[in-house]
């Protein structure tokens, strides 16, 4: 069953390749959607796919890449968009 979530990650998450690593992890897990930097310094992502894979990506977001310092991960349900890949957006 396909599920979708929107995730906002705060802390030291910009300028540390968080988006690139998120894209790599999502692709490894078979999750589709997008990730982008927000003007408030957070990273926002939309992830959809198998429930276990999406949950695994959310769990990964709690630590991110080695140079990140995650303070909070806020998750909310989202509508499935039908995305076919995972991309970094502007």
Backbone as CSV, one residue per row, in Angstrom:
resi,resn,N_x,N_y,N_z,CA_x,CA_y,CA_z,C_x,C_y,C_z
1,UNK,0.840,-1.189,0.000,0.000,0.000,0.000,0.883,1.249,0.000
2,UNK,0.574,2.184,-0.868,1.345,3.414,-0.971,0.847,4.428,0.045
3,UNK,1.805,5.034,0.738,1.487,6.113,1.674,2.369,7.306,1.348
4,UNK,1.988,8.477,1.852,2.783,9.687,1.621,2.852,10.513,2.894
5,UNK,3.995,11.130,3.099,4.192,12.025,4.236,4.951,13.258,3.779
6,UNK,4.782,14.331,4.539,5.598,15.531,4.393,6.429,15.627,5.660
7,UNK,7.718,15.861,5.498,8.644,15.863,6.622,9.431,17.168,6.623
8,UNK,9.446,17.847,7.771,10.263,19.059,7.923,11.357,18.743,8.938
9,UNK,12.603,18.920,8.508,13.758,18.621,9.343,14.439,19.942,9.690
10,UNK,14.665,20.163,10.990,15.306,21.402,11.434,16.610,21.078,12.159
11,UNK,17.442,22.088,12.273,18.757,21.963,12.879,19.792,22.450,11.885
12,UNK,20.998,21.895,11.966,22.024,22.231,10.971,21.857,21.236,9.825
13,UNK,20.944,21.583,8.903,20.584,20.666,7.828,20.774,21.278,6.432
14,UNK,21.171,22.524,6.374,21.505,23.135,5.084,23.008,23.358,5.032
15,UNK,23.568,23.189,3.841,25.009,23.355,3.675,25.803,22.146,4.131
16,UNK,25.121,21.016,4.361,25.788,19.791,4.817,25.445,18.595,3.920
17,UNK,24.958,18.877,2.710,24.574,17.849,1.728,23.392,16.999,2.187
18,UNK,22.538,17.567,3.027,21.381,16.818,3.518,20.471,16.409,2.373
19,UNK,20.195,17.321,1.429,19.306,16.986,0.311,19.894,15.872,-0.549
20,UNK,21.173,15.965,-0.864,21.810,14.953,-1.701,21.726,13.576,-1.033
21,UNK,22.061,13.528,0.252,22.012,12.256,0.978,20.576,11.735,1.101
22,UNK,19.621,12.642,1.277,18.218,12.227,1.350,17.789,11.599,0.031
23,UNK,18.173,12.215,-1.067,17.841,11.679,-2.386,18.450,10.287,-2.566
24,UNK,19.698,10.119,-2.180,20.356,8.817,-2.285,19.656,7.766,-1.417
25,UNK,19.317,8.128,-0.196,18.649,7.191,0.715,17.259,6.830,0.202
26,UNK,16.529,7.812,-0.283,15.188,7.552,-0.821,15.261,6.599,-2.006
27,UNK,16.188,6.832,-2.892,16.332,5.948,-4.054,16.715,4.535,-3.618
28,UNK,17.590,4.421,-2.628,17.995,3.109,-2.121,16.796,2.354,-1.562
29,UNK,15.894,3.090,-0.911,14.716,2.487,-0.294,13.548,2.310,-1.259
30,UNK,13.647,2.901,-2.450,12.547,2.815,-3.403,11.421,3.795,-3.126
31,UNK,11.752,4.905,-2.456,10.774,5.945,-2.124,10.834,7.023,-3.200
32,UNK,9.695,7.569,-3.577,9.631,8.644,-4.563,9.160,9.926,-3.895
33,UNK,9.391,11.061,-4.570,8.970,12.356,-4.044,10.006,13.423,-4.333
34,UNK,10.232,14.307,-3.366,11.167,15.409,-3.560,11.698,15.911,-2.224
35,UNK,12.780,16.684,-2.283,13.375,17.324,-1.110,13.845,18.709,-1.526
36,UNK,13.724,19.687,-0.615,14.178,21.045,-0.927,14.553,21.782,0.357
37,UNK,15.421,22.801,0.209,15.738,23.714,1.300,14.625,24.738,1.425
38,UNK,14.335,25.129,2.650,13.352,26.169,2.915,14.072,27.438,3.379
39,UNK,13.441,28.592,3.209,14.071,29.868,3.570,14.324,29.993,5.068
40,UNK,13.601,29.233,5.884,13.791,29.298,7.338,14.958,28.437,7.820
41,UNK,15.697,27.804,6.887,16.847,26.985,7.252,16.535,25.509,7.416
42,UNK,15.269,25.138,7.293,14.890,23.735,7.403,14.985,23.057,6.040
43,UNK,14.808,21.742,6.058,14.700,20.956,4.831,13.315,20.323,4.843
44,UNK,12.607,20.435,3.716,11.266,19.880,3.582,11.306,18.781,2.543
45,UNK,10.647,17.666,2.840,10.571,16.610,1.849,9.195,15.986,1.804
46,UNK,8.852,15.512,0.621,7.620,14.757,0.385,8.086,13.375,-0.022
47,UNK,7.620,12.364,0.717,8.047,10.992,0.441,6.829,10.101,0.314
48,UNK,6.828,9.265,-0.701,5.729,8.318,-0.853,6.249,6.982,-1.354
49,UNK,5.542,5.953,-0.943,5.919,4.600,-1.317,5.369,3.613,-0.314
50,UNK,5.987,2.444,-0.277,5.624,1.406,0.675,5.788,1.939,2.100
51,UNK,4.856,1.598,2.986,4.870,2.131,4.343,6.193,1.880,5.064
52,UNK,6.733,0.689,4.950,7.998,0.371,5.624,9.130,1.225,5.073
53,UNK,9.198,1.379,3.760,10.259,2.179,3.138,10.150,3.647,3.537
54,UNK,8.938,4.186,3.543,8.743,5.589,3.952,9.124,5.757,5.417
55,UNK,8.699,4.828,6.264,9.072,4.894,7.682,10.587,4.835,7.864
56,UNK,11.256,4.006,7.057,12.716,3.917,7.135,13.375,5.230,6.731
57,UNK,12.833,5.909,5.717,13.385,7.201,5.310,13.172,8.241,6.406
58,UNK,12.004,8.250,7.009,11.734,9.184,8.116,12.694,8.912,9.270
59,UNK,12.918,7.647,9.591,13.859,7.301,10.662,15.263,7.807,10.324
60,UNK,15.676,7.672,9.065,16.982,8.164,8.634,17.074,9.676,8.824
61,UNK,15.971,10.384,8.562,15.961,11.854,8.696,16.273,12.310,10.114
62,UNK,16.064,11.468,11.103,16.339,11.851,12.489,17.836,12.038,12.772
63,UNK,18.693,11.521,11.898,20.126,11.763,12.060,20.737,12.346,10.796
64,UNK,20.254,11.962,9.613,20.766,12.501,8.356,22.211,12.127,8.121
65,UNK,22.888,12.868,7.246,24.296,12.585,6.955,25.178,12.953,8.155
66,UNK,26.425,12.459,8.160,27.307,12.679,9.316,27.507,14.142,9.706
67,UNK,27.528,15.065,8.750,27.794,16.466,9.077,26.554,17.233,9.540
68,UNK,25.384,16.628,9.462,24.143,17.289,9.908,23.997,17.188,11.416
69,UNK,23.257,18.121,11.983,22.888,18.092,13.401,21.381,18.321,13.463
70,UNK,20.626,17.248,13.421,19.168,17.334,13.384,18.641,17.663,14.774
71,UNK,17.770,18.685,14.839,17.125,19.054,16.098,15.717,18.495,16.191
72,UNK,14.981,18.515,15.078,13.594,18.055,15.112,13.195,17.532,13.740
73,UNK,12.297,16.549,13.762,11.713,16.002,12.540,10.201,15.997,12.743
74,UNK,9.502,16.829,11.989,8.035,16.924,12.077,7.442,16.209,10.875
75,UNK,6.570,15.254,11.126,5.988,14.430,10.065,4.483,14.604,10.069
76,UNK,3.915,14.753,8.872,2.457,14.779,8.753,2.051,14.006,7.511
77,UNK,0.863,13.440,7.548,0.360,12.709,6.393,0.181,13.667,5.221
78,UNK,0.339,13.137,4.023,0.178,13.937,2.806,-0.562,13.103,1.772
79,UNK,-1.028,13.767,0.741,-1.708,13.077,-0.355,-0.666,12.454,-1.280
80,UNK,-0.969,11.288,-1.769,-0.099,10.624,-2.748,-0.165,11.402,-4.055
81,UNK,0.999,11.768,-4.590,1.032,12.600,-5.812,1.230,11.787,-7.078
82,UNK,1.654,10.544,-6.929,1.920,9.733,-8.105,3.295,9.970,-8.692
83,UNK,4.206,10.521,-7.907,5.569,10.751,-8.384,6.199,9.433,-8.841
84,UNK,7.150,9.525,-9.754,7.796,8.328,-10.274,9.282,8.277,-9.954
85,UNK,9.817,9.317,-9.317,11.233,9.357,-8.936,11.374,10.235,-7.701
86,UNK,12.576,10.317,-7.165,12.855,11.198,-6.032,13.866,12.224,-6.496
87,UNK,13.524,13.496,-6.361,14.353,14.576,-6.902,14.578,15.687,-5.883
88,UNK,15.697,16.391,-6.034,15.932,17.622,-5.304,15.325,18.758,-6.110
89,UNK,14.506,19.581,-5.457,13.887,20.713,-6.132,14.444,22.013,-5.567
90,UNK,14.178,23.102,-6.260,14.677,24.415,-5.825,14.020,24.870,-4.547
